[in-house]
Amino acid sequence: MNTWPAIYVLDHEGVIRFKDVRGAALDRALDGLLAAMKAN
């Protein structure tokens, strides 16, 4: 059985914001978190 490892995307405070996102969804998740971090 082949499986992908779990991917957890945490914010700058260590809170899990996304789980198992890949490809374009991962790019959007990271772009959104980086933009939010820069706004603060």
N, CA, C and O atoms as a GROMACS GRO file, in nm:
protein
  160
    1MET      N    1   0.084  -0.118   0.000
    1MET     CA    2   0.000   0.000   0.000
    1MET      C    3   0.089   0.124   0.000
    1MET      O    4   0.179   0.136   0.083
    2ASN      N    5   0.064   0.216  -0.092
    2ASN     CA    6   0.137   0.341  -0.099
    2ASN      C    7   0.053   0.453  -0.042
    2ASN      O    8  -0.064   0.470  -0.079
    3THR      N    9   0.110   0.529   0.047
    3THR     CA   10   0.039   0.644   0.104
    3THR      C   11   0.133   0.763   0.109
    3THR      O   12   0.255   0.748   0.113
    4TRP      N   13   0.074   0.882   0.109
    4TRP     CA   14   0.150   1.005   0.125
    4TRP      C   15   0.158   1.038   0.272
    4TRP      O   16   0.064   1.010   0.347
    5PRO      N   17   0.266   1.098   0.314
    5PRO     CA   18   0.272   1.142   0.454
    5PRO      C   19   0.174   1.257   0.476
    5PRO      O   20   0.140   1.330   0.383
    6ALA      N   21   0.129   1.273   0.599
    6ALA     CA   22   0.039   1.383   0.631
    6ALA      C   23   0.115   1.515   0.623
    6ALA      O   24   0.232   1.522   0.660
    7ILE      N   25   0.048   1.617   0.575
    7ILE     CA   26   0.107   1.750   0.568
    7ILE      C   27   0.024   1.841   0.658
    7ILE      O   28  -0.097   1.855   0.640
    8TYR      N   29   0.090   1.903   0.754
    8TYR     CA   30   0.026   1.999   0.843
    8TYR      C   31   0.089   2.134   0.818
    8TYR      O   32   0.212   2.147   0.819
    9VAL      N   33   0.007   2.235   0.797
    9VAL     CA   34   0.055   2.371   0.778
    9VAL      C   35   0.017   2.448   0.903
    9VAL      O   36  -0.100   2.462   0.937
   10LEU      N   37   0.121   2.499   0.972
   10LEU     CA   38   0.101   2.573   1.096
   10LEU      C   39   0.121   2.721   1.071
   10LEU      O   40   0.198   2.761   0.984
   11ASP      N   41   0.051   2.803   1.149
   11ASP     CA   42   0.072   2.946   1.139
   11ASP      C   43   0.191   2.986   1.227
   11ASP      O   44   0.256   2.900   1.287
   12HIS      N   45   0.219   3.115   1.233
   12HIS     CA   46   0.337   3.162   1.305
   12HIS      C   47   0.327   3.141   1.456
   12HIS      O   48   0.426   3.156   1.528
   13GLU      N   49   0.208   3.107   1.505
   13GLU     CA   50   0.190   3.078   1.647
   13GLU      C   51   0.190   2.929   1.677
   13GLU      O   52   0.175   2.888   1.792
   14GLY      N   53   0.207   2.847   1.573
   14GLY     CA   54   0.211   2.703   1.591
   14GLY      C   55   0.076   2.635   1.586
   14GLY      O   56   0.065   2.517   1.620
   15VAL      N   57  -0.028   2.707   1.545
   15VAL     CA   58  -0.162   2.652   1.534
   15VAL      C   59  -0.179   2.585   1.398
   15VAL      O   60  -0.146   2.644   1.296
   16ILE      N   61  -0.230   2.463   1.397
   16ILE     CA   62  -0.254   2.392   1.270
   16ILE      C   63  -0.367   2.463   1.197
   16ILE      O   64  -0.478   2.475   1.248
   17ARG      N   65  -0.338   2.510   1.076
   17ARG     CA   66  -0.438   2.581   0.995
   17ARG      C   67  -0.488   2.497   0.878
   17ARG      O   68  -0.602   2.514   0.835
   18PHE      N   69  -0.405   2.408   0.828
   18PHE     CA   70  -0.444   2.324   0.715
   18PHE      C   71  -0.385   2.185   0.735
   18PHE      O   72  -0.278   2.170   0.793
   19LYS      N   73  -0.457   2.084   0.688
   19LYS     CA   74  -0.409   1.946   0.696
   19LYS      C   75  -0.428   1.879   0.561
   19LYS      O   76  -0.533   1.890   0.499
   20ASP      N   77  -0.324   1.809   0.517
   20ASP     CA   78  -0.328   1.731   0.393
   20ASP      C   79  -0.362   1.814   0.269
   20ASP      O   80  -0.441   1.770   0.185
   21VAL      N   81  -0.303   1.934   0.258
   21VAL     CA   82  -0.319   2.013   0.136
   21VAL      C   83  -0.198   1.990   0.048
   21VAL      O   84  -0.086   1.975   0.096
   22ARG      N   85  -0.220   1.988  -0.081
   22ARG     CA   86  -0.112   1.963  -0.176
   22ARG      C   87  -0.133   2.049  -0.300
   22ARG      O   88  -0.242   2.101  -0.324
   23GLY      N   89  -0.028   2.064  -0.377
   23GLY     CA   90  -0.037   2.133  -0.505
   23GLY      C   91  -0.080   2.277  -0.491
   23GLY      O   92  -0.029   2.350  -0.406
   24ALA      N   93  -0.174   2.318  -0.575
   24ALA     CA   94  -0.221   2.456  -0.578
   24ALA      C   95  -0.287   2.495  -0.446
   24ALA      O   96  -0.275   2.610  -0.403
   25ALA      N   97  -0.355   2.402  -0.381
   25ALA     CA   98  -0.418   2.432  -0.252
   25ALA      C   99  -0.313   2.464  -0.146
   25ALA      O  100  -0.335   2.550  -0.061
   26LEU      N  101  -0.200   2.396  -0.150
   26LEU     CA  102  -0.090   2.424  -0.057
   26LEU      C  103  -0.031   2.562  -0.084
   26LEU      O  104  -0.003   2.637   0.008
   27ASP      N  105  -0.014   2.595  -0.211
   27ASP     CA  106   0.036   2.728  -0.248
   27ASP      C  107  -0.055   2.838  -0.196
   27ASP      O  108  -0.008   2.937  -0.140
   28ARG      N  109  -0.187   2.820  -0.215
   28ARG     CA  110  -0.283   2.920  -0.167
   28ARG      C  111  -0.281   2.931  -0.015
   28ARG      O  112  -0.288   3.041   0.039
   29ALA      N  113  -0.271   2.817   0.053
   29ALA     CA  114  -0.267   2.817   0.200
   29ALA      C  115  -0.146   2.895   0.250
   29ALA      O  116  -0.158   2.978   0.340
   30LEU      N  117  -0.030   2.868   0.192
   30LEU     CA  118   0.093   2.936   0.234
   30LEU      C  119   0.089   3.084   0.200
   30LEU      O  120   0.129   3.167   0.281
   31ASP      N  121   0.041   3.119   0.081
   31ASP     CA  122   0.031   3.259   0.042
   31ASP      C  123  -0.060   3.335   0.138
   31ASP      O  124  -0.029   3.447   0.178
   32GLY      N  125  -0.171   3.275   0.175
   32GLY     CA  126  -0.264   3.340   0.267
   32GLY      C  127  -0.204   3.359   0.405
   32GLY      O  128  -0.220   3.466   0.465
   33LEU      N  129  -0.135   3.259   0.456
   33LEU     CA  130  -0.073   3.271   0.588
   33LEU      C  131   0.040   3.373   0.588
   33LEU      O  132   0.055   3.449   0.683
   34LEU      N  133   0.119   3.375   0.482
   34LEU     CA  134   0.226   3.474   0.474
   34LEU      C  135   0.172   3.616   0.464
   34LEU      O  136   0.227   3.708   0.525
   35ALA      N  137   0.064   3.635   0.389
   35ALA     CA  138   0.004   3.766   0.378
   35ALA      C  139  -0.052   3.811   0.513
   35ALA      O  140  -0.038   3.927   0.551
   36ALA      N  141  -0.116   3.720   0.584
   36ALA     CA  142  -0.171   3.752   0.716
   36ALA      C  143  -0.059   3.786   0.815
   36ALA      O  144  -0.075   3.876   0.897
   37MET      N  145   0.051   3.716   0.807
   37MET     CA  146   0.163   3.741   0.897
   37MET      C  147   0.226   3.877   0.868
   37MET      O  148   0.263   3.948   0.961
   38LYS      N  149   0.237   3.913   0.741
   38LYS     CA  150   0.296   4.041   0.704
   38LYS      C  151   0.204   4.158   0.744
   38LYS      O  152   0.253   4.267   0.773
   39ALA      N  153   0.073   4.134   0.745
   39ALA     CA  154  -0.024   4.239   0.778
   39ALA      C  155  -0.018   4.276   0.927
   39ALA      O  156  -0.059   4.385   0.965
   40ASN      N  157   0.031   4.185   1.008
   40ASN     CA  158   0.037   4.212   1.153
   40ASN      C  159   0.161   4.280   1.186
   40ASN      O  160   0.185   4.312   1.303
   0.00000   0.00000   0.00000
